[in-house]
Amino acid sequence: MSQDGGPGAAPATKARPEAIKAVPVRHYGRWIGAAVVLGLLALLVLAFANADIDWGVVGSRLFDEAFLSGTWNTLWVTVLAMLLGVVLGMVLAVMRMSANPVLSGVAWLYIWFFRGTPVLVQIFLWFNLSIIFETIDLGPIYKNEMNDVMTPFVAALLGLGLNEAAYMAEISRAGIQSVDTGQTEAAQALGMPGSKTMRRIVLPQAMRVIIPPTGNEFINMLKTSSLAYAIGFNELFLASRNFGSRTLAVMEALLMATVWYLVLTTVFSIFQYYIERYFQRGSSRQMPDTPLQRVRKHLTTFRHDTGREAKG
């Protein structure tokens, strides 16, 4: 019979270590910061609530025909100008990367001019084009007075769209250059023409880089379109100015215009999230959260933090 500790003895059972009692770190600075921010927001809301503003006018005239018309004109000129900027910007990006020095030089000169001058100056250049050109004559195709052609809408469209094309050219060029050149070389080795390579291989991958800044450019364009009020185009800002001048409710009119701008930018920001998710399919990177997923994540995190604080 073997003794304890002998060669045939069963190994002694080790006592299990006591479970670690983890105490979550209390982030007092976060709660203090949140309290300060909420206090400042409350003071700001209280100040506006007690200010000399007729909130009844803001609520009752928000859907006034003048504001609806101005909002529609703002949206319409923004969409058309952005389409012009995206298409022309893509062409300029391809020209900029061309081995032909003439195409590359012309694209560089275009980008240099339109990025180097203010949008408002460009809008006025187009609007006052009739000073130096009384008529537009394209021979048998088209002929008309410049004043009849260069309306405030057309001047705003050209000023915004051609300026945007310069920025979209650089964004598109960065997206195209982000695609591995080996894929282009492989397509050429298979006999695929350059146009088809660009359309089927390069651009679908480049869109992952192009889409995020393009969405930001669209939202910026939506706000920059307010500069067209200077030439009499009846967009949202001019509609609010006219409403304020007519009713003497200047601050109320500006607040209503602010509400409509926020509505438009919010809607298109949500669209931007879903478009980014669409073009990032198949990417190794994590897809961006949708707005609803972000709200749900923040609520879940807040509940967990509150629960830990309560248990602590």
C-alpha positions as CSV (number, residue, x, y, z in Angstrom):
1,M,0.0,0.0,0.0
2,S,1.6,3.2,-1.1
3,Q,2.0,6.1,1.3
4,D,0.9,9.7,0.7
5,G,3.5,11.4,-1.4
6,G,4.8,8.1,-2.8
7,P,5.2,7.4,-6.5
8,G,1.7,5.8,-6.8
9,A,-0.1,8.4,-4.8
10,A,-2.8,10.5,-6.6
11,P,-1.8,14.1,-7.2
12,A,-3.2,16.5,-4.7
13,T,-6.1,18.6,-6.0
14,K,-5.1,22.2,-6.3
15,A,-7.5,24.8,-4.9
16,R,-9.2,26.9,-7.5
17,P,-8.2,30.5,-7.4
18,E,-10.8,32.8,-6.1
19,A,-12.7,34.6,-8.8
20,I,-11.5,38.1,-9.6
21,K,-14.0,40.7,-8.6
22,A,-13.6,43.3,-11.3
23,V,-14.7,46.8,-10.3
24,P,-15.4,49.0,-13.4
25,V,-13.5,52.2,-13.5
26,R,-15.8,55.1,-12.7
27,H,-15.4,57.9,-15.3
28,Y,-16.5,60.9,-13.3
29,G,-15.0,63.2,-15.8
30,R,-17.4,61.9,-18.5
31,W,-20.5,62.6,-16.3
32,I,-19.2,66.0,-15.3
33,G,-18.5,66.9,-18.9
34,A,-22.0,65.6,-20.0
35,A,-23.6,67.7,-17.2
36,V,-21.8,70.8,-18.3
37,V,-22.7,70.3,-21.9
38,L,-26.4,69.7,-21.0
39,G,-26.4,72.7,-18.8
40,L,-25.1,74.9,-21.6
41,L,-27.6,73.5,-24.1
42,A,-30.4,74.2,-21.6
43,L,-29.3,77.8,-21.2
44,L,-29.1,78.2,-25.0
45,V,-32.6,76.7,-25.5
46,L,-34.0,78.9,-22.7
47,A,-32.4,82.0,-24.2
48,F,-34.1,81.4,-27.5
49,A,-37.4,80.4,-25.9
50,N,-37.5,83.8,-24.0
51,A,-36.1,85.8,-27.0
52,D,-38.3,88.2,-29.0
53,I,-39.2,85.6,-31.5
54,D,-42.7,84.8,-32.6
55,W,-42.5,81.0,-32.6
56,G,-46.1,80.8,-33.8
57,V,-45.1,82.3,-37.1
58,V,-42.3,79.8,-37.4
59,G,-44.7,76.9,-36.9
60,S,-47.6,78.2,-39.0
61,R,-45.6,79.6,-42.0
62,L,-43.0,76.8,-42.3
63,F,-44.9,75.3,-45.2
64,D,-45.7,78.6,-46.8
65,E,-45.7,78.5,-50.6
66,A,-42.7,80.8,-50.8
67,F,-40.5,78.5,-48.6
68,L,-41.7,75.4,-50.5
69,S,-40.9,77.0,-53.8
70,G,-37.5,78.2,-52.6
71,T,-36.7,74.7,-51.1
72,W,-37.6,73.0,-54.4
73,N,-35.5,75.5,-56.4
74,T,-32.5,74.9,-54.0
75,L,-32.9,71.1,-54.4
76,W,-33.3,71.3,-58.1
77,V,-30.3,73.5,-58.9
78,T,-28.2,71.5,-56.4
79,V,-29.0,68.1,-58.0
80,L,-28.3,69.4,-61.6
81,A,-25.1,71.2,-60.6
82,M,-23.8,68.1,-58.8
83,L,-24.6,65.9,-61.8
84,L,-22.7,68.3,-64.0
85,G,-19.8,68.4,-61.6
86,V,-19.6,64.6,-61.2
87,V,-19.7,63.9,-65.0
88,L,-17.3,66.7,-66.0
89,G,-15.1,66.0,-63.0
90,M,-14.7,62.3,-64.1
91,V,-13.8,63.4,-67.6
92,L,-11.3,65.9,-66.2
93,A,-9.8,63.2,-63.9
94,V,-9.1,60.9,-66.9
95,M,-7.7,63.8,-68.9
96,R,-5.5,64.8,-65.9
97,M,-3.9,61.3,-65.8
98,S,-3.6,61.1,-69.6
99,A,-0.1,60.7,-71.1
100,N,-1.1,63.3,-73.7
101,P,0.4,66.6,-72.5
102,V,-2.4,68.7,-74.1
103,L,-5.2,66.9,-72.4
104,S,-3.3,66.8,-69.1
105,G,-2.4,70.5,-69.4
106,V,-6.0,71.6,-70.2
107,A,-7.4,69.6,-67.3
108,W,-4.8,71.1,-64.9
109,L,-5.6,74.7,-66.2
110,Y,-9.3,74.1,-65.7
111,I,-8.8,72.9,-62.1
112,W,-6.4,75.7,-61.3
113,F,-8.8,78.4,-62.5
114,F,-12.0,77.1,-60.9
115,R,-10.5,76.1,-57.6
116,G,-8.6,79.4,-57.4
117,T,-11.6,81.8,-57.8
118,P,-14.6,82.2,-55.5
119,V,-17.9,80.6,-56.5
120,L,-19.7,83.9,-56.1
121,V,-17.4,85.6,-58.6
122,Q,-17.9,82.7,-61.1
123,I,-21.7,83.0,-60.7
124,F,-21.5,86.8,-61.5
125,L,-19.2,86.1,-64.4
126,W,-21.8,83.9,-66.0
127,F,-24.7,86.1,-65.1
128,N,-23.1,89.2,-66.7
129,L,-21.9,87.4,-69.8
130,S,-24.3,89.5,-71.9
131,I,-22.2,92.6,-71.3
132,I,-19.5,91.2,-73.7
133,F,-21.6,88.8,-75.7
134,E,-25.0,90.2,-76.8
135,T,-26.1,87.1,-78.6
136,I,-25.2,83.4,-78.6
137,D,-24.8,82.2,-82.2
138,L,-24.2,78.5,-83.0
139,G,-24.9,78.9,-86.6
140,P,-27.8,76.8,-87.9
141,I,-28.1,74.9,-84.5
142,Y,-29.1,77.7,-82.2
143,K,-29.2,81.5,-82.0
144,N,-30.7,83.7,-79.3
145,E,-30.1,86.8,-77.1
146,M,-27.7,86.2,-74.3
147,N,-30.0,87.8,-71.8
148,D,-32.7,85.3,-72.7
149,V,-30.3,82.4,-72.3
150,M,-28.3,83.3,-69.2
151,T,-31.2,83.4,-66.7
152,P,-30.5,83.4,-63.0
153,F,-31.1,79.7,-62.9
154,V,-28.7,78.9,-65.8
155,A,-26.0,81.2,-64.3
156,A,-26.3,79.5,-60.9
157,L,-26.2,76.1,-62.5
158,L,-23.1,76.9,-64.5
159,G,-21.4,78.7,-61.7
160,L,-22.0,75.9,-59.1
161,G,-21.6,72.9,-61.5
162,L,-18.4,74.0,-63.2
163,N,-16.8,74.9,-59.9
164,E,-17.8,71.6,-58.5
165,A,-16.3,69.8,-61.4
166,A,-12.8,71.0,-60.5
167,Y,-13.1,69.5,-57.0
168,M,-14.7,66.3,-58.3
169,A,-11.8,65.9,-60.7
170,E,-9.3,65.7,-57.9
171,I,-11.6,63.4,-55.8
172,S,-12.1,61.1,-58.9
173,R,-8.4,61.1,-59.6
174,A,-7.6,60.1,-56.1
175,G,-10.1,57.3,-56.3
176,I,-8.8,56.0,-59.6
177,Q,-5.2,56.1,-58.4
178,S,-6.2,54.1,-55.2
179,V,-6.9,51.0,-57.4
180,D,-3.9,48.7,-57.8
181,T,-2.3,49.1,-61.2
182,G,-1.7,45.4,-61.4
183,Q,-5.4,44.9,-62.0
184,T,-5.3,47.3,-65.0
185,E,-2.2,45.5,-66.3
186,A,-4.0,42.2,-66.0
187,A,-7.0,43.5,-67.9
188,Q,-4.8,44.8,-70.7
189,A,-3.0,41.5,-70.9
190,L,-6.3,39.8,-71.4
191,G,-7.0,42.1,-74.3
192,M,-9.6,44.3,-72.6
193,P,-9.8,47.8,-74.0
194,G,-9.0,50.8,-71.9
195,S,-12.6,52.1,-71.7
196,K,-14.0,48.8,-70.6
197,T,-11.2,48.3,-68.1
198,M,-12.0,51.7,-66.6
199,R,-15.8,51.0,-66.6
200,R,-15.7,47.4,-65.3
201,I,-12.7,47.1,-63.1
202,V,-11.3,50.5,-62.0
203,L,-14.4,52.6,-61.4
204,P,-16.3,50.0,-59.3
205,Q,-13.4,49.8,-56.9
206,A,-12.6,53.5,-57.0
207,M,-16.2,54.3,-55.9
208,R,-15.3,53.2,-52.4
209,V,-12.9,56.1,-52.2
210,I,-15.0,58.5,-54.3
211,I,-18.4,58.2,-52.7
212,P,-17.7,59.6,-49.1
213,P,-16.2,62.9,-50.2
214,T,-18.7,63.2,-53.0
215,G,-21.5,62.9,-50.5
216,N,-19.9,65.7,-48.4
217,E,-19.5,67.8,-51.6
218,F,-23.2,67.4,-52.3
219,I,-24.2,68.6,-48.9
220,N,-21.8,71.5,-49.2
221,M,-23.3,72.3,-52.6
222,L,-26.7,72.3,-51.0
223,K,-25.6,75.1,-48.7
224,T,-23.4,76.9,-51.2
225,S,-26.4,77.3,-53.6
226,S,-27.6,80.1,-51.3
227,L,-25.0,82.3,-53.0
228,A,-27.3,82.4,-56.0
229,Y,-29.6,84.8,-54.2
230,A,-27.1,87.5,-55.2
231,I,-28.3,87.3,-58.9
232,G,-32.0,87.0,-58.1
233,F,-32.4,83.2,-58.3
234,N,-35.4,82.4,-56.0
235,E,-33.7,79.8,-53.9
236,L,-34.4,79.1,-50.2
237,F,-32.3,81.9,-48.7
238,L,-33.8,84.6,-51.1
239,A,-37.3,83.3,-50.3
240,S,-36.6,83.8,-46.6
241,R,-35.2,87.3,-47.2
242,N,-38.2,88.3,-49.2
243,F,-40.6,86.8,-46.6
244,G,-38.8,88.7,-43.8
245,S,-38.9,92.0,-45.8
246,R,-42.6,91.6,-46.5
247,T,-43.7,90.6,-43.0
248,L,-40.9,92.2,-40.9
249,A,-40.4,88.8,-39.3
250,V,-36.7,88.7,-40.3
251,M,-35.5,86.3,-37.6
252,E,-38.5,84.0,-37.9
253,A,-37.8,83.8,-41.7
254,L,-34.2,82.9,-41.1
255,L,-35.1,80.2,-38.6
256,M,-37.5,78.7,-41.1
257,A,-34.8,78.6,-43.8
258,T,-32.5,77.0,-41.2
259,V,-35.1,74.3,-40.5
260,W,-35.5,73.5,-44.2
261,Y,-31.7,73.4,-44.8
262,L,-31.3,71.0,-41.8
263,V,-34.1,68.8,-43.2
264,L,-32.5,68.5,-46.6
265,T,-28.9,67.9,-45.3
266,T,-30.2,65.3,-42.8
267,V,-32.1,63.4,-45.5
268,F,-29.1,63.3,-47.9
269,S,-26.7,62.4,-45.0
270,I,-28.8,59.3,-44.5
271,F,-28.7,58.5,-48.2
272,Q,-24.9,58.9,-48.1
273,Y,-24.6,56.2,-45.4
274,Y,-26.6,53.7,-47.4
275,I,-24.7,54.4,-50.6
276,E,-21.4,54.0,-48.8
277,R,-22.5,50.6,-47.5
278,Y,-23.6,49.5,-51.0
279,F,-20.2,50.3,-52.6
280,Q,-18.2,48.7,-49.7
281,R,-19.8,45.3,-50.2
282,G,-17.1,42.7,-50.4
283,S,-14.5,45.0,-48.8
284,S,-12.4,43.6,-45.9
285,R,-13.1,46.8,-44.0
286,Q,-16.1,47.0,-41.7
287,M,-19.1,48.6,-43.3
288,P,-20.3,51.9,-41.8
289,D,-23.2,51.8,-39.4
290,T,-26.6,53.2,-40.6
291,P,-28.0,56.0,-38.6
292,L,-30.5,53.7,-36.8
293,Q,-27.7,51.3,-35.9
294,R,-25.7,54.2,-34.5
295,V,-28.6,55.3,-32.3
296,R,-29.2,51.7,-31.1
297,K,-25.5,51.3,-30.4
298,H,-25.3,54.5,-28.3
299,L,-28.4,53.5,-26.4
300,T,-27.0,50.0,-25.7
301,T,-23.7,51.5,-24.5
302,F,-25.5,54.0,-22.3
303,R,-27.6,51.2,-20.7
304,H,-24.6,49.0,-20.0
305,D,-22.6,51.9,-18.5
306,T,-25.6,52.9,-16.3
307,G,-26.0,49.2,-15.2
308,R,-22.4,48.9,-14.2
309,E,-22.5,52.2,-12.3
310,A,-25.6,50.9,-10.4
311,K,-24.0,47.6,-9.5
312,G,-20.8,49.3,-8.5
